[in-house]
Amino acid sequence: MFKLIDVFWAYILIAILILVGRLIRQRLGILRSLYIPSSIVAGILALLLGKGALGAIVNSVNPESPLVQGLFTENVQAVWSQSPGIFINIVFATLFLGQYVPTLQQFWRKAAPQVALGQAIAWGQYVVGIILAITILTPVFDLPPIVACLIEVAFEGGHGTSAGMAATFTELGFTAGPDLSLALATVGLVSGVVSGTILIHWGRRTGRIKVSREASDNLENAENQLPEEEPSVTIARKHLVRNLLIDPLSLNFGFVGLAIAFGWLILEALRFMESITWGRGGVQLISYVPLFPIALIGGMIVQYILMRTRRTYLISRPLMENIGGLALDITIVTALASISLSVLGDNLAPFLILSVAGIAWNVCAFVFLGPHLLPFYWFERGIGDMGQSMGVTSTGLLLLRMVDPDNRSGAFESFAYKQLLFEPIVGGGLFTAAAPLLIANFGSIPILLLTSFILAFWLIFGFYNCKQIRKQSG
């Protein structure tokens, strides 16, 4: 059992690894050209220097060597293995804290087409995954049916969601799930940037991109572009911090803790309700749901309370993004460092099948559905959703910056508003957390029918909405 001093050194090592990862990234042009985050480089470095890679090589040569555990002690690696499931709660709690909430009319006009495309891509990932599980992955490779969830968890959710779902996969008996999911998330991140760049060149060459100016901004900082804050809010926040004698970062972190606490209370209430209702019959769902999607709801509740009490000045959105960014970096590094390479090698064929299928669906959905779901600037507005569906939100923003740096298409607002009807459900939301449990309890066929129905709904709505908007504007 590790001690507090092990926790201390575990996170000191993470900080050093991130610095080394940044140095390696700056030195290797291919990593810069693919916009691979320093945390990914640091995580892979930690994996290679750990027990699974360096330790395995040393063990095969000299089993008595002190390096059979790699460069990191067993206690440090134990701390890392538990960290992703903890820090992902902080990431999701910060998503809506300090966010501007538009009026319902503003929101729906800009978000509806984007929501239709984003939801269609996400639900299609479930349909593709379940079909693969039924036809190949379960009968041929003897993997459990919940392998069907890996494409959506890894591609749509990214490394953070993959780390957060690790405990659920393990508890449901899919011990290879966490490692496969994290590896798929890495494939999704790289393929998202690569395929997105190729598609952007294709779009410019064929005239599908309507805005012509090339990106001249720093693409790496695309996700940090924020709207200007009202002066009154800024002044009120400065007075507050001065009067309370508290560091602004500490104050904002306090609200993150409050959001997580609200999420925990909601989750415990749901678990109690389950235990006295359907749970008595043996159907266990809520007991397997992790905290992080409910922490997101907790953040929304805290933000709503502050808006209703006119105290939004208490929260600084840039600081919230810094807190969430730090937590995400720790989540990614520790999750990648904890991957079992032997498990990945044992399941190489299913891993490759899921990778190819996920990439193919995302690209085809963008190319063939985008023009029919997005009424104007379909390429500019759709490329962000494709990027998000293959990595993380920052991948989508990066591709948006590449294709429309001055936001002349209005893609940034539409993409941002879409998250309000997207993140709470898929890409790490409630259904992402519930899907493995639903498949385990009700079987693949009923969930295939459910996800197919929801996919069909979003497609029908999207086609109809797109035609209506074009008629009103034409």
Disulfide bonds with the S-S distance in Angstrom:
none
